[in-house]
Amino acid sequence: MAKNDKDLSFEAQKAQEAKEARKKLKAAEKAKPEKEKEKKAATGKKKGKKFLRWFRDFRGETKKIVWPDFKTVMKGTGIVIMTVIIIGSMVWIVDWMLTNAIAFARTAAQGSVTEQIEESGEPNFDDLLGGLLDNVTSDEAEEPEDEAGEEATEPEEETTEE
């Protein structure tokens, strides 16, 4: 029987703790709307004070900044200018090399066309361009014609004198 008494007292103690926890929770829920009302009323008054406090803090923080002296600024500026000149020169050299490589490839291709013309009298563009011109027909290359069969011309602008 002693064991049952201990179990009952333990269960009674747990039940009592649960009741107290529920009471605290209800009291906190009731106090919550009152706190929110107080906050809403206080925020309107405190906005101006918050801004002034922020501004004072901001001024204080800017006074803590250690500004570099003239010599340090000039040294950093010189490093930036030299870096820009070096990288710009490298880009210019690469651009110049690629431009000359493309120009060399063009002259080499033109040289092979001239050799074909000298040998056969006509250039073989199909071999040179790898069939890229197959889709272009001779009709598309000509000037557009109107219904009468004449070449279309642009209308002349009429000038009015006033």
C-alpha positions as CSV (number, residue, x, y, z in Angstrom):
1,M,0.0,0.0,0.0
2,A,2.8,2.4,0.7
3,K,3.8,2.1,-2.9
4,N,0.4,3.2,-4.1
5,D,0.4,6.2,-1.7
6,K,3.7,7.4,-3.2
7,D,2.4,7.0,-6.8
8,L,-0.7,9.0,-5.9
9,S,1.2,11.8,-4.3
10,F,3.5,11.9,-7.3
11,E,0.5,12.1,-9.7
12,A,-1.1,14.7,-7.4
13,Q,2.1,16.8,-7.5
14,K,2.2,16.6,-11.3
15,A,-1.5,17.6,-11.6
16,Q,-0.9,20.6,-9.3
17,E,2.1,21.7,-11.4
18,A,0.0,21.4,-14.6
19,K,-2.7,23.6,-13.0
20,E,-0.2,26.3,-12.0
21,A,1.3,26.3,-15.6
22,R,-2.2,26.7,-17.1
23,K,-2.9,29.7,-14.7
24,K,0.4,31.3,-15.7
25,L,-0.3,30.9,-19.4
26,K,-3.8,32.5,-19.0
27,A,-2.3,35.4,-17.1
28,A,0.3,35.9,-19.8
29,E,-2.3,35.9,-22.5
30,K,-4.4,38.5,-20.7
31,A,-1.3,40.7,-20.2
32,K,-0.3,40.5,-23.8
33,P,-2.9,42.9,-25.3
34,E,-2.2,45.5,-22.6
35,K,1.5,45.4,-23.5
36,E,0.7,45.9,-27.2
37,K,-1.5,48.9,-26.4
38,E,1.3,50.4,-24.4
39,K,3.8,49.9,-27.2
40,K,1.5,51.5,-29.8
41,A,0.9,54.5,-27.7
42,A,4.7,54.9,-27.0
43,T,5.9,54.5,-30.6
44,G,4.3,57.7,-31.8
45,K,6.1,59.7,-29.1
46,K,9.4,57.9,-29.4
47,K,9.9,58.1,-33.2
48,G,11.4,61.6,-33.0
49,K,13.6,60.7,-30.1
50,K,14.8,57.6,-31.9
51,F,15.8,59.6,-34.9
52,L,17.7,62.1,-32.7
53,R,19.4,59.3,-30.9
54,W,20.3,57.6,-34.2
55,F,21.8,60.8,-35.5
56,R,23.9,61.4,-32.4
57,D,25.1,57.8,-32.6
58,F,25.9,58.3,-36.3
59,R,27.9,61.4,-35.6
60,G,29.8,59.6,-32.8
61,E,30.7,56.7,-35.1
62,T,32.0,59.0,-37.8
63,K,34.3,60.6,-35.3
64,K,35.8,57.2,-34.6
65,I,36.8,56.7,-38.3
66,V,40.5,56.9,-38.9
67,W,40.8,58.8,-42.2
68,P,43.9,58.1,-44.3
69,D,46.5,60.9,-44.8
70,F,47.3,62.4,-48.1
71,K,50.4,60.3,-48.7
72,T,48.4,57.0,-48.3
73,V,45.6,58.2,-50.6
74,M,48.1,59.2,-53.3
75,K,49.9,55.8,-53.0
76,G,46.6,53.9,-53.4
77,T,45.6,56.1,-56.3
78,G,48.9,55.5,-58.0
79,I,48.5,51.7,-57.6
80,V,45.0,51.9,-59.2
81,I,46.2,54.0,-62.1
82,M,49.1,51.6,-62.8
83,T,46.9,48.6,-62.6
84,V,44.5,50.1,-65.1
85,I,47.3,51.0,-67.5
86,I,48.8,47.5,-67.3
87,I,45.5,45.6,-67.8
88,G,44.5,48.1,-70.5
89,S,47.8,47.5,-72.3
90,M,47.3,43.7,-72.1
91,V,43.8,44.0,-73.5
92,W,45.1,46.2,-76.3
93,I,47.9,43.7,-77.2
94,V,45.5,40.8,-77.3
95,D,43.0,42.8,-79.4
96,W,45.8,43.8,-81.8
97,M,47.0,40.2,-82.1
98,L,43.5,38.9,-82.8
99,T,42.9,41.7,-85.4
100,N,46.1,40.8,-87.2
101,A,45.3,37.1,-87.1
102,I,41.9,37.7,-88.6
103,A,43.4,39.9,-91.3
104,F,46.0,37.3,-92.1
105,A,43.3,34.6,-92.3
106,R,41.3,36.8,-94.7
107,T,44.3,37.5,-97.0
108,A,45.1,33.8,-97.0
109,A,41.6,33.0,-98.0
110,Q,41.7,35.7,-100.7
111,G,45.0,34.3,-101.9
112,S,43.4,30.9,-102.5
113,V,40.5,32.5,-104.3
114,T,42.9,34.4,-106.6
115,E,44.8,31.2,-107.2
116,Q,41.5,29.5,-108.3
117,I,40.7,32.4,-110.6
118,E,44.1,32.2,-112.2
119,E,43.8,28.4,-112.7
120,S,40.2,28.0,-113.8
121,G,39.1,31.5,-114.6
122,E,36.2,31.4,-111.9
123,P,36.3,31.1,-108.2
124,N,34.7,28.0,-106.6
125,F,32.9,29.6,-103.7
126,D,31.2,26.3,-102.7
127,D,34.5,24.8,-101.8
128,L,35.6,28.0,-100.0
129,L,32.5,28.5,-97.9
130,G,31.6,24.9,-97.4
131,G,28.1,25.1,-98.9
132,L,26.9,28.1,-97.0
133,L,25.6,29.7,-100.2
134,D,23.4,26.8,-101.1
135,N,20.3,28.5,-99.5
136,V,20.8,31.7,-101.4
137,T,19.2,31.6,-104.9
138,S,19.8,34.1,-107.7
139,D,16.2,35.4,-107.4
140,E,16.7,36.6,-103.8
141,A,19.8,38.5,-104.8
142,E,18.1,40.6,-107.5
143,E,16.3,43.8,-106.9
144,P,12.6,43.5,-106.2
145,E,10.3,44.2,-109.2
146,D,6.9,45.7,-109.2
147,E,3.9,44.1,-111.1
148,A,4.8,45.6,-114.4
149,G,8.1,43.9,-114.4
150,E,10.1,47.1,-113.9
151,E,12.5,47.5,-111.0
152,A,10.9,49.1,-108.0
153,T,12.0,52.7,-107.4
154,E,11.6,54.7,-104.3
155,P,9.0,57.6,-104.6
156,E,10.5,61.0,-104.9
157,E,9.8,63.4,-102.2
158,E,7.6,66.3,-103.1
159,T,8.8,69.7,-101.8
160,T,6.3,72.4,-101.0
161,E,7.3,76.0,-101.2
162,E,5.7,78.4,-98.9
